[in-house]
């Protein structure tokens, strides 16, 4: 669900175009997950990656609450906040396929992560999810 709605169809179309542009060009978002222990909403700021038309969230290796929350409950809200403001309902799927993981880690947009730890460590142990939006944007 897009967070701001427009009654004028041309405004709705422009918002959809702005959201698509943000998903392609922006970097920083917030996500809201359901706490696996508390059951309460947990909102954090995080980066996302756009790789080959697919949206991913990853991080350097190590335990991450956001990842544990999504492993327990795949639903999240993806909050765009840089070039446009929109709240998108989504589902996360844990990425365990080695070829898919490699494609994300070796992409140009993931270079910062490779500067932090080795590509092999990222490939083997980094938290990673693929995002699917509830509504076609």
MOZIZI-V721504 format. One record per backbone hydrogen bond with DSSP energy under -1.0 kcal/mol. CO is the residue of the C=O (numbers start at 0). NH is the residue of the N-H. E is the energy in kcal/mol with one decimal. If there is no record, write none. Layout:
# MOZIZI-V721504
co=CO nh=NH e=E
co=CO nh=NH e=E
This chain:
# MOZIZI-V721504
co=7 nh=11 e=-1.9
co=8 nh=12 e=-2.5
co=9 nh=13 e=-2.1
co=10 nh=14 e=-2.4
co=11 nh=15 e=-2.4
co=12 nh=16 e=-2.2
co=13 nh=17 e=-2.6
co=14 nh=18 e=-2.6
co=15 nh=19 e=-2.4
co=16 nh=20 e=-2.3
co=17 nh=21 e=-2.4
co=18 nh=22 e=-2.6
co=19 nh=23 e=-1.3
co=20 nh=24 e=-2.5
co=21 nh=25 e=-2.5
co=26 nh=47 e=-2.0
co=28 nh=45 e=-2.7
co=29 nh=78 e=-3.1
co=30 nh=43 e=-2.2
co=31 nh=76 e=-2.0
co=32 nh=41 e=-2.9
co=34 nh=38 e=-1.8
co=39 nh=34 e=-3.2
co=41 nh=32 e=-2.6
co=43 nh=30 e=-2.3
co=45 nh=28 e=-2.9
co=48 nh=55 e=-2.8
co=50 nh=53 e=-1.5
co=53 nh=50 e=-2.9
co=54 nh=130 e=-2.9
co=55 nh=48 e=-2.9
co=56 nh=128 e=-2.6
co=63 nh=67 e=-2.2
co=64 nh=68 e=-2.9
co=65 nh=69 e=-2.1
co=66 nh=70 e=-2.1
co=67 nh=71 e=-1.5
co=68 nh=72 e=-2.4
co=73 nh=91 e=-2.4
co=75 nh=89 e=-2.6
co=76 nh=31 e=-2.1
co=77 nh=87 e=-2.6
co=78 nh=29 e=-1.8
co=79 nh=85 e=-1.4
co=85 nh=79 e=-2.8
co=87 nh=77 e=-3.2
co=88 nh=133 e=-2.8
co=89 nh=75 e=-2.1
co=90 nh=131 e=-2.6
co=92 nh=129 e=-2.7
co=96 nh=100 e=-2.6
co=97 nh=101 e=-2.5
co=98 nh=102 e=-2.2
co=99 nh=103 e=-1.8
co=100 nh=104 e=-2.8
co=101 nh=105 e=-2.7
co=103 nh=106 e=-1.0
co=106 nh=109 e=-1.4
co=107 nh=110 e=-1.6
co=109 nh=113 e=-1.4
co=110 nh=114 e=-1.3
co=112 nh=116 e=-1.9
co=117 nh=121 e=-2.3
co=118 nh=122 e=-2.8
co=119 nh=123 e=-2.5
co=120 nh=124 e=-2.6
co=121 nh=125 e=-1.7
co=126 nh=58 e=-1.1
co=127 nh=94 e=-2.3
co=128 nh=56 e=-2.1
co=129 nh=92 e=-2.3
co=131 nh=90 e=-2.6
